[in-house]
Amino acid sequence: MAAFRCGKAVFRFSVGPWNLHPGADPFGPPVRTEFPFAEKLRIFKKLGFDAVQFHDDDVCIADLSASATVKQTRAMKKLLADQGLEAEFVAPRLWEDPRTVDGGWTSNDAKCRKYALERSKRAVDIANELGTNRIVLWPAREGTYIREAKDPFTSYHRYLEYLDAMLAYDKKIRLLGEMKPNEPMDAAYLPTPGHFMAMGAQTRDPARVGVLIESAHSILLGEDPSDDMAFCMAAGKLWGVHLNDQDGLKYDQDKSFGSVNVRRAFNQVWVLARGGFGAGKDAAYVGLDVKAMRTQAQTKSMAHLANSLQFFRDLCKLVDGVDTKKVEACRRARDYEALEAYIVRHLMGAA
């Protein structure tokens, strides 16, 4: 699907290979056959995606030699090119290794912190080979199950030390923090985009530290994702989004975008459109992070991706159709009942 305009924005889309999965969850095993990786890429291209999101071990396993890593990374780049796709970012997947059970860069164990940094540097090398300078940091285990487990002052110092080490390792990379308040840890350090932006401002190169906002993570905070997006865009720090939906303050559900709360989804698209997301010189992608229902057969296990893209396009039409004069008139008159009625009826196709 070619990039398209909505408001001031230019939208292109990305997706991660984990979004086509065999249906395993914490309460049950896989229920459908995993697609071969090359087939996933063909499906993504057919659906209309422009880029692929990667963890480091989506590209090659973590314990390869440097030469083997380069060889496999170049093979992955060719697979992408063969389908007309590119890499959006690489994220070091630190949270699944036994050495990071107590966190990566905030671990109490110096050997574990060293492992986390070295693996993260390898993720930078992979990103360079794939042709992207974006490194996404999801601090999955950078927190505690009980607050007394780590000294907070030391942990924040280690957090900053890690970011500075990454920025020093490569002068071209950009770090995107994908903040989440909980899960898998009970309570995360820097649980919000604002926390990460404040930490980024203290680094050796704040201009290369920004934010990736996931809808569900904001919802788990009790926030509206559109507010988090607008806040970061106003500061020039919204460098990526992962759109999905969430039914309340539960576990991270990764439902299809717009499937739970259409008005909330509309406001996210409206904010991105008004803020000119993706229209800058370093065009950002609209990423999806959505999972198929476990009940889906393999042949239909990509419908959630197609649906999310369709819902997004449908919402763009609604955004383009907003009567901005009516909205401004309601705001000036402080007639928010009339404004709400207009927005709801607009979403229902009645206004």
C-alpha positions in Angstrom: 0.0 0.0 0.0 1.5 3.3 -1.1 1.9 6.1 1.5 -1.1 8.3 1.8 -1.9 11.7 3.2 -4.4 12.5 6.0 -4.4 16.0 7.3 -0.8 17.0 7.6 0.4 13.5 8.0 1.9 10.9 5.6 1.1 7.4 6.7 3.2 4.3 5.9 2.9 1.1 7.9 5.1 -1.4 9.6 4.5 -4.7 11.4 6.5 -7.2 13.4 6.9 -10.9 12.6 5.5 -11.8 16.0 2.1 -10.4 14.9 1.6 -13.6 12.9 2.0 -16.2 15.6 0.8 -19.8 16.4 -1.5 -18.8 19.2 0.4 -19.9 22.4 -0.3 -17.9 25.5 0.6 -18.2 29.2 -2.3 -20.6 29.6 -1.9 -22.9 26.6 0.4 -24.1 23.8 0.3 -23.2 20.1 -2.9 -24.0 18.3 -1.9 -23.4 14.7 1.1 -23.9 12.5 3.7 -21.1 12.4 4.2 -19.5 9.0 7.8 -19.7 7.6 9.5 -16.4 7.9 9.6 -15.8 4.1 5.9 -16.5 3.9 5.2 -13.9 6.6 7.0 -11.3 4.5 5.0 -12.1 1.5 1.8 -11.8 3.6 2.9 -8.4 5.0 3.6 -7.1 1.5 0.3 -8.3 0.1 -1.6 -6.7 3.0 0.1 -3.3 2.3 2.9 -3.0 4.8 6.0 -1.1 3.9 8.5 -2.1 6.6 9.2 -4.8 9.2 9.9 -4.4 12.9 12.7 -6.6 14.3 14.0 -7.9 17.5 17.7 -8.9 17.2 16.9 -12.6 17.4 14.3 -12.3 14.7 17.2 -11.7 12.4 19.7 -14.2 13.8 20.1 -16.1 17.0 21.9 -14.3 19.8 25.0 -16.4 20.2 26.4 -16.3 16.7 29.9 -15.1 15.9 30.3 -11.6 14.5 31.0 -13.0 11.0 28.0 -15.3 11.1 25.8 -12.5 12.4 26.8 -10.3 9.4 26.1 -13.2 7.0 22.6 -13.9 8.3 21.7 -10.2 8.6 22.6 -9.6 4.9 20.5 -12.7 4.0 17.6 -11.1 5.9 18.1 -7.8 4.1 17.9 -9.6 0.8 14.7 -11.3 1.9 13.2 -7.9 2.6 14.4 -6.4 -0.6 13.0 -9.3 -2.6 9.5 -8.3 -1.2 10.0 -4.6 -1.5 10.2 -4.1 2.2 12.7 -2.4 4.6 13.6 -2.7 8.2 12.0 -0.1 10.5 14.0 -0.8 13.7 15.9 -3.4 15.7 15.1 -4.0 19.4 17.5 -6.1 21.6 15.3 -8.8 23.1 16.9 -8.9 26.6 13.9 -10.1 28.6 14.0 -13.8 27.7 17.6 -14.6 28.6 18.2 -16.1 32.1 20.9 -13.5 32.6 18.4 -10.7 32.6 15.9 -12.2 35.0 16.6 -9.3 37.3 16.7 -6.8 34.5 19.3 -5.9 31.9 20.9 -2.5 32.4 19.4 -2.2 35.9 20.4 -5.6 37.1 22.1 -5.9 40.5 24.7 -8.2 38.9 27.5 -6.4 37.0 28.1 -9.4 34.7 24.4 -9.3 33.7 24.6 -5.6 33.0 27.6 -6.2 30.8 25.8 -8.9 28.9 22.8 -6.6 28.3 25.0 -3.8 26.9 27.0 -6.1 24.7 23.9 -7.7 23.2 22.4 -4.3 22.7 25.5 -3.2 20.8 25.2 -6.2 18.6 21.6 -5.1 17.9 23.1 -1.8 16.7 25.4 -3.7 14.4 22.4 -5.7 13.0 20.5 -2.5 12.5 23.3 -0.9 10.5 23.5 -4.0 8.2 19.7 -3.8 7.7 19.9 -0.1 6.9 18.1 1.4 9.8 19.3 3.7 12.6 16.4 3.1 14.9 16.9 1.1 18.1 13.8 0.5 20.1 14.2 -0.1 23.8 11.4 -1.9 25.6 12.6 -2.0 29.2 10.6 -5.2 30.0 12.4 -6.2 33.2 13.9 -2.8 34.1 11.9 -2.6 37.3 11.1 -4.7 40.3 8.6 -7.2 41.8 9.2 -5.6 45.2 10.5 -2.0 45.4 13.1 -2.9 48.0 14.9 -5.3 45.5 16.9 -2.5 43.9 18.2 0.8 45.1 16.3 3.3 43.0 19.1 5.9 42.9 21.5 3.3 41.6 19.0 2.0 39.1 18.4 5.4 37.6 22.1 6.0 37.4 22.5 2.6 35.6 19.7 3.5 33.2 21.4 6.7 32.2 24.8 5.0 32.0 23.3 2.4 29.6 21.7 5.0 27.3 24.9 7.0 27.2 26.9 3.8 26.3 24.5 3.1 23.5 24.8 6.6 22.1 28.5 6.5 22.4 28.8 3.2 20.5 27.3 4.6 17.3 26.9 8.3 16.5 24.1 7.7 14.0 21.6 5.6 16.0 18.4 7.0 17.5 17.0 5.4 20.7 13.2 5.0 20.9 11.9 4.2 24.4 8.8 2.1 24.4 7.5 2.6 27.9 5.0 0.4 29.8 4.0 0.7 33.4 4.0 -3.1 34.3 4.1 -6.6 32.9 6.3 -8.6 33.0 7.7 -6.7 36.1 5.2 -5.6 38.7 6.4 -2.0 38.5 8.7 -0.6 35.8 11.3 2.2 36.1 10.3 5.1 33.9 6.8 3.8 33.3 5.6 6.7 31.1 6.8 8.5 27.9 7.4 11.6 30.0 9.7 9.7 32.3 11.8 8.5 29.4 11.9 11.9 27.8 13.2 13.4 31.1 15.9 10.7 31.2 16.7 11.3 27.6 17.3 15.0 28.3 20.1 14.0 30.7 22.0 11.8 28.2 25.1 12.8 26.3 23.0 13.5 23.1 19.4 14.2 23.9 18.7 14.9 20.2 19.0 11.2 19.5 16.6 10.0 22.2 12.9 9.9 21.5 9.7 7.8 22.1 7.7 5.1 20.6 4.1 5.0 22.0 2.0 1.9 22.1 -1.7 2.4 22.5 -2.2 -0.4 25.0 0.7 0.8 27.2 -0.9 4.2 27.6 -4.3 2.6 28.3 -2.7 0.4 31.0 -1.6 3.7 32.6 -5.2 4.9 32.6 -4.2 7.5 30.0 -5.6 8.3 26.6 -3.0 7.3 23.9 -3.8 10.4 21.9 -2.8 12.7 24.8 0.6 10.9 25.1 1.1 11.1 21.3 0.3 14.8 21.3 2.6 15.5 24.2 5.5 13.8 22.5 4.8 15.3 19.1 4.7 18.8 20.6 8.2 18.1 21.9 9.4 16.7 18.5 9.9 13.3 20.2 7.3 11.0 18.8 9.4 8.8 16.4 7.1 5.8 16.3 3.8 4.4 17.3 2.4 0.9 17.8 -1.3 0.9 17.4 -3.6 -1.6 19.0 -6.5 -1.7 21.4 -7.2 -2.7 25.0 -10.2 -3.6 27.0 -9.6 -2.0 30.3 -6.7 -2.2 32.8 -5.8 -5.9 32.2 -2.8 -7.6 30.7 -1.5 -6.3 27.4 -4.1 -7.6 25.0 -2.9 -6.3 21.6 -6.4 -6.3 20.1 -7.0 -5.0 16.6 -6.7 -1.3 16.4 -10.1 0.4 16.9 -11.8 -2.9 17.8 -12.6 -1.9 21.4 -13.1 1.8 21.5 -13.7 3.5 18.1 -13.7 7.1 19.6 -10.4 6.5 21.3 -8.9 5.2 18.1 -10.4 8.1 16.1 -8.7 10.6 18.4 -5.3 8.8 17.9 -5.6 9.1 14.1 -6.8 12.7 14.4 -3.8 13.7 16.6 -1.4 12.0 14.3 -3.0 13.7 11.3 -3.0 17.2 12.8 0.5 16.8 14.1 1.9 15.8 10.7 3.2 12.4 11.8 5.4 10.8 9.1 5.7 13.9 7.0 9.1 15.0 8.2 12.5 14.4 6.6 13.0 11.2 8.7 9.5 9.8 8.0 8.2 7.6 10.8 6.0 4.6 10.3 2.6 3.8 11.8 3.4 0.4 13.4 0.9 -2.2 14.4 1.3 -4.5 17.4 -1.7 -6.7 17.3 -2.4 -10.4 17.8 -4.9 -12.7 16.2 -7.5 -14.3 18.4 -6.4 -17.7 19.6 -9.5 -19.2 18.0 -8.4 -18.3 14.5 -7.3 -21.0 12.0 -3.9 -20.4 10.3 -5.6 -19.5 7.0 -7.4 -16.6 8.8 -4.7 -15.7 11.3 -3.7 -12.5 9.4 -7.3 -11.0 9.4 -6.5 -8.9 12.5 -3.7 -7.1 10.5 -6.0 -6.5 7.5 -8.8 -5.3 9.8 -6.5 -2.9 11.7 -5.3 -1.3 8.4 -8.9 -1.0 7.2 -10.1 0.5 10.4 -7.2 3.0 10.3 -8.1 4.0 6.7 -11.7 4.3 7.6 -10.9 6.6 10.5 -8.7 8.7 8.2 -11.8 9.4 6.1 -13.6 10.4 9.3 -10.7 12.7 10.3 -10.6 14.3 6.9 -14.4 14.9 7.1 -14.4 16.7 10.5 -16.1 20.0 10.3 -13.3 22.0 12.0 -15.4 25.2 12.0 -18.1 23.5 14.0 -15.5 22.1 16.4 -14.0 25.5 16.9 -17.4 27.2 17.4 -18.3 24.7 20.1 -14.9 25.3 21.8 -15.4 29.1 21.8 -18.9 28.7 23.2 -17.7 26.1 25.7 -20.6 24.0 24.4 -19.0 20.7 25.0 -22.3 18.8 25.0 -22.8 19.9 21.4 -19.2 19.1 20.6 -19.6 15.6 22.0 -22.8 15.1 20.2 -21.2 16.1 16.9 -18.2 13.9 17.3 -20.3 10.8 18.3 -22.8 11.4 15.4 -19.9 12.0 13.0 -18.4 8.6 14.1 -21.9 7.0 13.5 -22.2 8.6 10.1 -25.1 10.6 11.2 -23.6 14.1 11.2 
